[in-house]
Amino acid sequence: DKPNCGAQVTALQIVVSVSTAGIIAAVLGEVAWIHLGTDRHDVGRLSTVAVMVLGATPAAFVLARADAHLWPALGAWSPSPLRAFWIDHPALGAVVAFVAWDLAGYCYHRLGHGTRVGWAAHQVHHSGTSYDMTLAWRQSWFPLHALVAFPPVALLGVPLTTVVGCAAVSK
């Protein structure tokens, strides 16, 4: 018998970790490629990305903790047969969650462009001078309009872990 050395790693944790590491590696690789491949070293872009990551990461942690508490409360409004259906049909639940999350992301982006509060948070995403992967890291530290766009997905009754996996793959 082996002693229990901690919790088992789930497939969801692996998907989220691998996709997050892939995003970070791709962005850093692109920044290095641009930095090393030109005569003009774009330190401004690198410092902007660093500042955005350092600010957005703690903000994302706070929002994720809020979602972890809010999601079950909103999901409880979903009919229990629907919640049970997603548990019995996880692949279909993942497809629905992916489409719903993508639609919520579209609404988030539209709110970011179409409302004053949304634009105040979203305009930093459009501050880049070139179209590259660093734009993914140019995000607001406090995206208030996300509180309108994403919670309705919880009303579908799909488990939060499924949606987190879909969001990680989507990014």
Secondary structure as the mmCIF struct_conf table of DSSP 4:
data_model
#
loop_
_struct_conf.conf_type_id
_struct_conf.id
_struct_conf.beg_label_comp_id
_struct_conf.beg_label_asym_id
_struct_conf.beg_label_seq_id
_struct_conf.end_label_comp_id
_struct_conf.end_label_asym_id
_struct_conf.end_label_seq_id
BEND BEND1 GLY A 6 GLY A 6
HELX_LH_PP_P HELX_LH_PP_P1 ALA A 7 THR A 10
HELX_RH_AL_P HELX_RH_AL_P1 ALA A 11 GLY A 37
BEND BEND2 THR A 38 ARG A 40
HELX_RH_AL_P HELX_RH_AL_P2 VAL A 43 GLY A 75
TURN_TY1_P TURN_TY1_P1 ALA A 76 TRP A 77
BEND BEND3 SER A 78 SER A 78
HELX_RH_AL_P HELX_RH_AL_P3 SER A 80 ASP A 88
HELX_RH_AL_P HELX_RH_AL_P4 PRO A 90 GLY A 114
BEND BEND4 THR A 115 THR A 115
HELX_RH_AL_P HELX_RH_AL_P5 ARG A 116 HIS A 122
HELX_RH_3T_P HELX_RH_3T_P1 GLN A 123 HIS A 126
BEND BEND5 THR A 129 SER A 130
BEND BEND6 ASP A 132 ASP A 132
HELX_RH_3T_P HELX_RH_3T_P2 MET A 133 TRP A 137
BEND BEND7 TRP A 141 PHE A 142
TURN_TY1_P TURN_TY1_P2 LEU A 144 HIS A 145
HELX_RH_AL_P HELX_RH_AL_P6 ALA A 146 ALA A 149
BEND BEND8 PHE A 150 PHE A 150
HELX_RH_AL_P HELX_RH_AL_P7 PRO A 151 ALA A 154
TURN_TY1_P TURN_TY1_P3 LEU A 155 GLY A 157
HELX_RH_AL_P HELX_RH_AL_P8 LEU A 160 SER A 170
#
